């Protein structure tokens, strides 16, 4: 009788593990099927009402998409660019659907750029950093932005 109870307990654990794996796999499939949308849906993207962000104007350095950083990226990322204005403003621009831009301000210290976004997700604060080496800008997003379809990538400065 004791062996039968132990066997039932093991079978129940196996079924629980299968259910957890099935749910996890389903989430991965749902997320990967949604990759070709623009980076953030209107329902999860919010803009701040702060006026402390500088206007996106003046002279700027423009960095066009060059390559993926560590994993394959979607088509919309390959059609994106960063514009870093000399007054500390920046724009992440997408050419899809007539053009779209995420804005904010940046700070640059020792070739490391920290982006502060005007927007945020209902899941939490956006965050991204970049490393500037010569004419290349390597951008890495925090988990909140990655889960909202922003993808790490390398950008090349347009002369």
Secondary structure, DSSP 8 states (H G I E B T S, - for coil): -HHHHHHHHHHHHHHHHHHHHHHHHHHHHHHHHTTTS-SS-TTTEEE---S-S--S-SSEEEEEEEEESSS---HHHHTEEEEEETTSEEEEEE-GGG-EEEEEEEEEETTEEEEEESEEETTB---EEEEEETTEEEEEE-HHHHTTT---EEEEE--
